[in-house]
């Protein structure tokens, strides 16, 4: 069983309601049990919502209180991003999940180009993250 960013399954959870379904993930979904997650929604943010970015560091810095997440309207949404990441980690622990497929370039789920808040929390908790563009 794996966690997967809900938008990669074609669910309208992205900030702009666009779907980003990924053929590899859809194929994986046919043979595995996947748990769709959207950290922003789990953190209490609406959909659609203004896009956000990490200011002053990366997701790990946000978790350590050294950076923040701000949406394009200037609203600080750090608390919601952290709460969402914590909820995702709670799901992973409840279900003994050890791997997550997350959406690239996201302030929550990004891993390589942008280390998102959720990805940082999962990796620091020993959960493997695979980034999907």
Order of alpha helices (4+ residues) and beta strands (2+ residues): beta-alpha-beta-alpha-beta-alpha-beta-alpha-beta-alpha-beta
